[in-house]
Amino acid sequence: MIGVIEAYSVMTGKEPDQDNVDAAFNEMVVTGEIEESGEEPEQVEGMIANLKEQVASGEISTQKEMEDAIDQAQQQFEITLTPEQQQQLLELLQKLDSIDLNLEDLKQQAQNIYDKLSDMGLDMDSLKEEAGGFFSRIFQAIKDFFTNLFS
């Protein structure tokens, strides 16, 4: 995670906002925990991306709207969340809402980073495959860290 943040700083020349870093870390932990409960990773990631997009677009902003969106997303993505996972997801959406995500800005930032990496001669398709394995290892390391910390 620290390496990703440093790479972002080097590539953009800006320090990432700490609230954004906290939200990203929180998202990784919540996503990893839901996946670890036996749900399909692609379904979980799709559900969370869908919910984030609803927050970023302003489609949902109240607690009730977020709770309803979580319920609908569970059905749409065929995921069963425990009450604790639902609460974690609600808190994540509230945190994302509080940092005022702008969907167009996020898309533009992602495109800019993609373009810079492509301009550097990196094969984005193979990088994407490697990143998937990298993030899986990060999720496992975070889980192991907290498991060992509290055991």
Sequence and secondary structure as in RCSB ss.txt:
>XXXX:A:sequence
MIGVIEAYSVMTGKEPDQDNVDAAFNEMVVTGEIEESGEEPEQVEGMIANLKEQVASGEISTQKEMEDAIDQAQQ
QFEITLTPEQQQQLLELLQKLDSIDLNLEDLKQQAQNIYDKLSDMGLDMDSLKEEAGGFFSRIFQAIKDFFTNLF
S
>XXXX:A:secstr
 HHHHHHHHHHHSS   HHHHHHHHHHHHHHHHHHHTT  HHHHHHHHHHHHHHHHTTS  SHHHHHHHHHHHHH
HTT    HHHHHHHHHHHHHHHHTT  HHHHHHHHHHHHHHHHHTT  HHHHHHHHHHHHHHHHHHHHHHHHHHT
 
